[in-house]
Amino acid sequence: MRSMRQDDHSANAPAGVPADVRIRAIRNIAARHGFTLFEVAISLAIMGFAVISVLMVFPLGLKEQQQARARLLAAAKTMELIEYFAGKSNSERMAEFETPEPWETRPFSYTNTRWDLETRLARFDSGIRPLPLDIAKRLDSDGDEIQRLLAEGAHLYYADAAMIPGVDIRLRNPSPAVESNKIIFAVSGYAQNNAVPVLPWKAWPYRAAYPSPPLSATFGSSRFMPQVDVMVPVIKNGGNGTTYSTQAVMLEGWMGVGADPALPSAREQLMAEVFRKAQDYTETVNPMTNPTSFTPSFTPPDGNAMSLMTKRTALAEACLAFAQDAFTRAGIGANYQTYVVAPGITDFRALGSQWHTEFVQRCVAAEAITGASANATRETRRTSIGLEVQAWRFLALASATYYLRRESEPEPDLSMLMMGTIPLSTDRLRYYNDRCTEAAMRYAASFPYDWTAPRPHARAIMMDYPLIEFDLFTPPRSGAISGAGGSMAAMWRPVSAQRITGVGLPGVFPGVLEAGTWTSSVSPFAGTDGRDGTHRLWGDASHFTLTRKFHPRDRCRELVFWTVDWQSYEDAETAPAAPLDASRTLCHGVHQGNRNDYDGRLRGGVSTEDALHLRNPERMVSFTRDVSALPSGSDVTSALMTQGGANLGSDQGRTGSRTVLLGIYGADRNRNYLLDRGPVPKSVRMRATQVSRFTYYDPRLPITLR
């Protein structure tokens, strides 16, 4: 049989090939029909590598997709932050603008009101909140950047994705966790030394209506009383026969003859007389039925008709006396006759145009002085021009009283009336009013560092504000905190671009407070600012930098975003809030509450809407009591700050509620009204993955886009 099969194969073999060779070839062909084990192993290895490579692409793709989404969320959040920062109002209604010393309250010179992005936005109404420091310290990052920033005093921040800035969080329903909750960010780079938006000793610019009497402030038992001879009695005529009396202080009363800040002994007596006569006239025209209810009336009380006319005449005479003196002291005494008395003039429009040309020339000349003592001469000229502005202001005020009438009544006939020795007419009254407005506007535009005359209410532009910054290279001023048992505080001294002249009287505390003792006979601005840092208040002018040239890169900072699941920690909601800056406390000034007691300064009465820059940024999600003993998933609605009036006031900072103010009990940080504990213990460190970095411009001046 075997030989027959061989013969069969041999029959099919090519001719001429020996039979034994043909048999070996056939055997070799039969052997190649399968693979050796080695070949199978190699094939399986190649296939396995290919399959594993394909499988590995899926998580990488998912990770890249998550990163791309995180970058998109970070970019959106950056645009939101910058837009909100640039468009946010620069007003802070509950900030006390003036204090005897900056450390006596929370003026605009402290951290909570500085013009930096993280400070302006990390407020309880914006949804931007500092990450608890205990959690932030457990996070690793490339180059250990997070820990380096924390060591430099920065914060990590998280954002409530569903929070709409400016909308009360109490109006928002609970929402499930979203991916953006994992995004955290920080501001990298030091902030600039910002301009001081409000000088603590005097919140210039003061604003007044034009025309108007001199500015004044009413002082009572809750404020420090200024020197007695500054006081002017304000008589309130009660309808029930009772006379109410308070005290008012003329804020423009420390304006001496020269440009230097004046002492009370150098008070402008003619201006004080205008103030007294204007006050007397106003109280007659607008009688008070009681000290808290005010109903204006142009009809004087019965029997006071002659008194009203007499007081109007007295006011006019006082204003004319001030104007004549002001023109004389300004070196343009002849102008009083030409432009104020203006005898025989009927074309007041042409006269006004002539005055305008000369007034503009005086303003320009005040800036063009050179040579020896140029600064002193220039500032004296500025103050003189300010006195001229005041003269027109008071002239227009006095003349307006002759036009006083009800809206339904016809225009009065002025042809038979005299203002002092000046005959009146409608055209003359309009002429005085136009000169008043024009002089005030021109003055405000020309001399932002001369505080002789207040700024017009109708003119509110950026250039009305002087450039002032704190001198960081001169030893700061220090003093005892009032009512703090000798505790000391310090603050940098301010320095301005130019020496400020005609400072006048501060509106709240017209004096100084030294070692807890009030001295009303001394102005905080007394003495000449020599620009060399030797003044008791001002710093060294050579350290002023706001107007120096700079490269944009010198004023840039970075927003750095990471993604990390920090809410997976077991203490994500029970960890205490980040440390709170002391300037965010509800500390009232020395004229409110009990100034000799810290708890007395932390009294209530501050509404949520008026204290946005105060309190803890986590305030609206913080717990008002300890919830650490509650099981996970417990309803914590009743423990939240936002529930009920009692809870809303529980962080005012008194002894019993400082724990709430500081956020010691934690917060409902994902805002689902449940107590959440993650599976990750506190001992575990997490890796934060950097998402993106954005450079932004850090302004030194308060700005608002409208």
Beta strands, then each sheet from edge to edge (+ up, - down):
strand 1: 128-130
strand 2: 139-140
strand 3: 157-159
strand 4: 183-188
strand 5: 207-208
strand 6: 216-219
strand 7: 231-237
strand 8: 243-250
strand 9: 418-419
strand 10: 422-423
strand 11: 455-456
strand 12: 468-471
strand 13: 477-480
strand 14: 488-491
strand 15: 493-496
strand 16: 512-514
strand 17: 517-519
strand 18: 556-563
strand 19: 686-687
strand 20: 689-697
sheet 1: 1+ 3- 4+ 18- 20+
sheet 2: 2+ 19+
sheet 3: 5+ 11+
sheet 4: 6+ 8- 7+
sheet 5: 9+ 10-
sheet 6: 12+ 15-
sheet 7: 13+ 14-
sheet 8: 16+ 17-
end
